[in-house]
Amino acid sequence: MYRNLTVTKKTGFRITDITVPVNIRDDRGILFYTTEDTMPVYEFNLPPGKYLVDSGYFKPMEKPKFFKIEPLPSSETFFPVVPNDFAIEFAPNRNKCSIFWKEKLIVFDTKFADAPLSHIYFILFHEYGHSRYGLNRKYSYEESEAYCDLYATNKMLEMGFNPSQINKSPNETLSAKQQYRKDFIDTVLKFNAYARK
């Protein structure tokens, strides 16, 4: 039986019984956060939202758990449009996600409609990152893509996602050809060492 949990702002939680795994679903019923593959875990964060708690015992902390935000390289350019104002929709798309700057529209492929929210936000914030990287080719294609991933990682940490959630996103959504991006984010998140959990 689920327990309802509403989080109104980025919040840290302390686990009160580390022998019981924490399993939390989003309001769609899709697994959002779990400690099962990273136990023991003592603290974690949640972004604002409505959740369903499958299992686990935890209580809110006074402050969110601290995770380091990595400095970003200088931007190639600042696109004159703010992508966080764009409409988002799910429709057939040969790419995972496309951003249409003039139309102020972001289109995810329909296969992501039921994806974990961590995957959706990682891809979304990666697209936001293209307002800084990938337009003028100051950096190589590989560098620009990796920097967009770093931008996404920072945005997710700021929002309240945990390193373990973020690390799964490129690993589970990128192809083998993008291994360098998976390795890059894995290395970045190792700096958040003790609490990748």
Secondary structure as UniProt FT lines:
FT   STRAND          3..7
FT   STRAND          11..15
FT   TURN            18..19
FT   STRAND          23..26
FT   TURN            27..28
FT   STRAND          31..34
FT   TURN            36..38
FT   STRAND          43..46
FT   STRAND          49..55
FT   STRAND          58..60
FT   HELIX           83..85
FT   STRAND          87..90
FT   STRAND          97..100
FT   TURN            101..104
FT   STRAND          105..108
FT   HELIX           110..112
FT   TURN            113..114
FT   HELIX           117..129
FT   TURN            130..132
FT   HELIX           141..159
FT   HELIX           163..173
FT   HELIX           176..178
FT   HELIX           179..190
FT   TURN            191..192
FT   HELIX           193..195
//
